[in-house]
Amino acid sequence: MPRDKSASFARIVPAAKAEFLKKGFAKASMRSIAEAAGMTSAGLYRHFADKEAVFASLVEPLLSKLDQVYQTIKERDYELLVVKQLDEMWASNAEVIYFLDLIYDHFDAFKLLLC
């Protein structure tokens, strides 16, 4: 019977986040992530193909949300442009507030991307 990987995956995520935040992408290592997660490097490679895949798993949820927000804003602005309500398009600051909330809700992921 196959083993449930969810318990080890739950240990990998915080270990990987800490490793990338502390050392940055270039200096982070799969071996250190595995050690911090209490597993072997081979065990970590059963979950992720490489360091890029581990990093992607940490930032992908944020990138998906950013894309959703972008698509929503783009559609709204296009509709306002079609009906020539440019003042309305520029008057709203809801996007700024939403982006600030998004940054604070996903602060570590933003820090990983920017630093």
Secondary structure, DSSP 4 states (H G I P E B T S, - for coil): -PPP-HHHHHHHHHHHHHHHHHHHHHH--HHHHHHHTTS-HHHHHHH-SSHHHHHHHHHHHHHHHHHHHHHHHHHHHHHHHHTT-HHHHHH--HHHHHHHHHHHHTHHHHHHHH-
